[in-house]
Amino acid sequence: LDLKETEFSNEILPYATEAAWRLGKWSSLDSLVNEEHNESGQDAHARYQLSLGRTMHSIHCRLPEKVILGLRDARECVMSSLSSAARDSYARSYPYLMKLHLLREVEYISSVFFSEKDRKDTFVEFVSSDEWKDRIKMITPDITGSNDIINTRLALSRMANEPALEGSLWLDIGRLARKGGLYQVAEHSLAQADMSFQNAYTEPAPVDDSFIFFVQDSIGNVKLQLAKLKHAVGETTTALNLIENNIPASIFQMNDAELDSYVSKMTRDGNIALESKETLSRRILQSTEWLVSG
């Protein structure tokens, strides 16, 4: 479907706008947000989608003033719905609270696009923050193992051409899907995560040691999640092969000094960190648990 050459009714326009920015069809989005449309009959949700679409378009075009206006309009649409839903129940309010979280993230990440500070360092700093991780833990995935916040994060990471950030998002989707029993979604997402992290090494811009560590440790987490997935579907041998990569059987006979030496060797290559001690420890403990349980 060529979004640019398709005419949409007012009912379909908000969904076409969302599809355009999620798919990275920026020329199509440009046509959708700049053409005159009669929005007087649109409900609050439709106006929210259109405002968010204009915001994403403005970020892509590097128009900070219009980003502010788009976020303001989107928030007004959410608040008009939240005010009535809040009087009913928390369950009804939840989707609108998530939209406010989403808009806060768009606002923060958009500032990175207009910042004079190195964008890569800022992205890695934000993705590694507790705020970023905690928000994912508290949200509920839909039947695809995803949600609006993750989908927006993916679109922004692609817009910024940041494969490491995109990889961390696919890793989050894969983890959520696995825990929810959506194994096919999880396997696809983890494969996308691994590919994104591998692509991070091919970037033309120079990377520092902290970025290399972030990518290496993330690849280790992808393998850990994939191993848990294989174990969940009954492929125990495959799971153990994945999780025991480079872990010798003699580790269970090592004394403290030998174990410290092994961990240092496995987690560092000279001055470059390869994998966090936490990730390595989780792999060892998970392998031990599966071996003991049979």
N, C-alpha and C positions, 0 to 999 in steps of 0.2 A: 504494500500500500504506500503510494507516494502522498504523504500528508500535505505537501506543498501544493499539489494540483487537485486537491479534493475540497469541495465545498461542504461545510458542515452546518447543520441546523443549530439553533441556540441550545438545544438539549444535548447535542453531542460535542459541542465546542469545548466545554471544560475538560472532557475526557481526552479529546484530541490534543489539547494543550499539554496535559499531563503526560500523555504518551510521547509527545515530541521531546520534552526535556529528559524524560527517563531513558529514551533511546538515543539521546545525543543528536537528534535531528534539528540542528540549530537554525538552518535556513527555513525549515518548515515552521519552527516556533516563531521565527521572525515575522513570517507572514501572518500567523495566527494572532499574535499579540498586537500587531500594528494595523491590521485591517479594522475598519469600523464595524462593530457588531452591536445589536440592540440587546443590552444586558438587563434591561429594566424588569424583565420577567424571571430572572434567575433567582434561585433561592440562595441562602447563605453559603451552603456547601459549594455550589457552583461558582459563586463569586470568590470564594476562598481559593478554589483550584485555579481560576483565572489570575488572581492576584499572585499566587505562588509561581505560576508560569511566567508572569511578567518579571517577577523578582529573579528567577533563574536566568531569564533572557538578559536582564540587566547585568547580572554577575558575569555572564559570558561575554557581554559587550564592554565590560569594565566601566559601568556607569553607576558610581556609588550613590549619587543623589536619587536615582530612580530605584535603586535597591531599597533605600530607606522608605520611599513612598510605597513600594510594593509590600514590604513587610508591615507597614502601618495598616494598609488596607486589609491584608490577610488577617492580622490580629483582630481588627474590628469585626470581621466576619465571624471569627471563632468566638469572640466574646459575646456577640449577640446570641449565638446558639448556646453557649455555656451558661449564660445567666438563667435561661429557662430550664436547662437540663439539671443544673445544680439543685434546683428546688425539688426535683424528683428523686434521683438516686445517684450514688457514686458510679454505678455501672453505666448509666447514661452519660455521665460527665467524662468518663475515662477517655473516649476517643478525642474529645476536644482538648483535654489536658495534654494528650500526646501531640496534638497539632501545635500547641504552644511550645512544647519541648522542641519539636521539629523546627519551628520558626526561630527559636533561640539558637539552635545549632547553625541554621542557615546564616543568621546574622553574624555569628562569631566567625564561621569559616569564610564568609564573604569578605570580612575584614582582612583575612590573610591575602586575598587576591590583590588588595590595594595597599598592602603593607610594604614598607621599604626593607623590612627584615627578610632574611633568606627564607623563601617559602617552604623549602623542604624541611628545614629545621623546625619551623613553626608547625607544620603538619605533623611531623613525628612527635613533637612535644605534646600536641593536643590529643593525638590518638593514644599516646601512652598515659594520659592523665586519668586519674580516678573518676573524674566527672564523666568522661567519655565511656569508660567501661561500666560504671554503675548504672548509667541510663539504659544500657542494653540489658542488664540483668533484671531490671524491674519492668520491662515491657513484655507484652504478650505477643508471640508470633501468630500470623494467620495460618491458613491451611497450606500455604506454600513454604512455611518456615521463615517468612520474611515479615516486614511491616513497613509502614510509611517512613519511619526514621531511617532505617537501613537503606531503603531504596533511594532516599534523598542523599544520604552519605555516599552511596555508590555513584550517583550522577555527579556530585561535586568532585569526587576524586578523579573521575574520568575527565571532567572539565579541566581540572588542574594537571592532568597527565601525571598522576602520582600512582604508579602501579603498586607500591608498597602499601599505601593507604587502602587502595582497592582490595588488595589481598587480605588485609586485616578485617575488612568488612565481610568478604566471602567466608573467612574463617569464623566470624561471629554467626553468620547465617548457617553454616555447616554445623556448628556446635549446638545452636538452638534447634535445628531440624533433627539432629541425632537424638537429643534429649526428648524431643517430642515424638519419636518413632517414625519420622519421615525420612527413611533411610535413602531412598533414591534422590531426594532433594539434597540430603546431606552429602552424599557421594559426589554429586555434580558440583555443589558449592565448594567442597574441599579441593576438588580438581581445579576449579577456577582460582582458588586461593593459591595453590601451589604454582600455577602458571603465572599468576600476577607477581608473586615473590621472586620467581626465577627471572621474570622480565625486568625486575627492579635492578638486577645486576648489569643489564645491557644499556642502561641510561647513559647518554653522552656526558651529562654533568658529573663532576667528581663527587665521590661520596666519602664521608669521614668514617672513623672507626665505630662511632655510636650507631650510625645508620646501618653499617654492615652487621653489627651485633643484633639490631632490631630485626633485620631480615632473616638472619641465620636462626635466631631464636624462634621466630614466627614459623619458619619451615619445620623446625622441630615440633612445634605445637600442632601443625597440620598433620604430621605423621602420627602424633599421639591421638588426635581426634579420629583419624582414619583407622588406626588400630582399634580404638574403642568401637567404631562402627562395624568393623569386620567381626569383632568378638560378639557384638550384639546379634549379628545375623548367623552366628554359628561357625564362622571361619576362624577358629581359634589359632590354628597353625599360622595362617597368614597374619593374624593380629600379632602373634608373638614375634614373627620375623620382622615385622615393621617396628615394633616397639623395642626390640632387643638389638637394633642396629648399633654395632660397635660396642656393645656391652658384653664383656667376657663372662663366662660362667664362673670364673675364679673370683669374681667380685664378692661372692658370699663367703669366701675364706680370707678376705683381706683384713688386716688389722687397721687401726685408725690412721697410721702414718701412710700405709699403702693406699688406703681409700682416698686420703687427701691428695696424694700424688696423682692418682688416677683421675679424680675430678678436675684437678688443675690442668691436666693434659687434655682432657676431653672438652673443657669449656674455654680454652684459650689456645691461640696460635701466635706465640710471641706476645706482642702487645695488643692483639686483636681478640676480642671476646667472640666465641663462636656459638655458645649456647649458655643460657643462664643455669646456674646450679639448681634453681627451682625446677626448670623443665627437665633436666637430666634426672633429678631425684624423683620426679613424678613418673618418668618412664621406668625407672628401676623398681619403684614401689608397685606400680601397676602390673608390671611383668611378674613380680613376686606374688602378688595377690592371685593372678590367674593360674600360676603354676601350682600354688597351694590348693586352690579350689578345684583344680583339675579341669 
